[in-house]
Amino acid sequence: MRYRGKEYTGKGVAVAIIDSGIDRNDPRVQGCTVEGWSITLNATGHAILSPDYHDQNGHGTDIAAAVLRMAPEATIVAVKIMDDRLRTSADLMAAGIETAYRHGSQIINLSLGTPNMGKALLLRDCCAMAVESGTVVLAAAHPKGERAYPADLPETVGVASHPDCPLEKFYYFSPHRFPAKEWGNFTDKFLTHGRQEVEGRPQGPFKGTGMATAYLSGRFACMAQALPGRPAEELSKIVGQLALTPVPEIGYA
C-alpha cells in the first residue's frame, strides 16, 4: 500500500484472523510468520485455549491469503474459533477478540458476525477494550444489509462488498454524505472487492463481505506500519480519508 510517497507491506504488524484457523502448508502463506491458537468453551462457559489452529475447512486460510495480498510482510495470528463446518458462537468471537488484543495484535479481522442483538453488548465490551489498547477491529457486514455484530458497533470498522469493486480500490460511506436515514447499514462502512483472485481470475468458494474485510485488514496493517503507535480511531479516520466516495455509476445509489 502506498502512503505519502512510500510503499508499506505491513512489516512488524500482527493481524489476528479470528476464523477457522490456518493451513500452514498452503503455498499462499508460505514464507510469512504465522502463530496462533484455538479456543473452545467448556461446560461452564470458560474459554479453553489450545496451540492447534490447523484449518479443517479452508475459510481462514483464504482470509489469510487475502490479508497477505495487501500486506505481504504482516505477521498472521490465527485464532481458531470455528469447527470444520464453520460453526461458532458470539461467546467464542468475544473470547477471540480478547485473546487477540491481549496478545498484542494491532489489527483484528472478523470475516463473520451474528445477527443476535442479545450478544451485541458482550461484543461491544470486547471491541471497546481492544480499541482502547490501540487495536483496530474490522468485521464483515451482513451481505444483505441487515444487522450484524460486531460490524454494526461504533467501535468497529464495518466492511461491505460489491461485485463490481476493483481490487485496488475501496470506498467509504461517510455519515456526513450518506446519512443512516437514507442509507441504513451502509452508513459509516467501507466497501471493497469481495472475491479471492489469482492473476485476475476468481478462485475458491468464498466471496463477499468476509473477503472484503480481509483485503481492508491488509490495508490497515500497512497503515499501522506507516503510522506506528497511532490510536485505532485515528487510523480508521485516516483510512476513511484515503477511501473513494461511492458514486451511482458503480451501483451504490
HELIX and SHEET records of a PDB file:
HELIX    1   1 PRO A   27  VAL A   29  5                                   3    
HELIX    2   2 HIS A   59  MET A   70  1                                  12    
HELIX    3   3 ALA A   90  HIS A  103  1                                  14    
HELIX    4   4 MET A  117  LYS A  119  5                                   3    
HELIX    5   5 ALA A  120  GLU A  132  1                                  13    
HELIX    6   6 ALA A  180  TRP A  183  1                                   4    
HELIX    7   7 GLY A  184  PHE A  186  5                                   3    
HELIX    8   8 THR A  209  ALA A  226  1                                  18    
HELIX    9   9 ALA A  232  LEU A  242  1                                  11    
HELIX   10  10 PRO A  248  ILE A  250  5                                   3    
SHEET    1   A 2 ARG A   2  TYR A   3  0                                        
SHEET    2   A 2 LYS A   6  GLU A   7 -1                                        
SHEET    1   B 9 ALA A  47  SER A  50  0                                        
SHEET    2   B 9 VAL A  34  LEU A  41 -1                                        
SHEET    3   B 9 THR A  75  LYS A  80  1                                        
SHEET    4   B 9 ALA A  14  ASP A  19  1                                        
SHEET    5   B 9 ILE A 107  LEU A 110  1                                        
SHEET    6   B 9 VAL A 136  ALA A 140  1                                        
SHEET    7   B 9 VAL A 157  SER A 161  1                                        
SHEET    8   B 9 PHE A 190  THR A 192  1                                        
SHEET    9   B 9 PHE A 170  TYR A 172 -1                                        
SHEET    1   C 2 ARG A 195  VAL A 198  0                                        
SHEET    2   C 2 ARG A 201  LYS A 207 -1                                        
END                                                                             
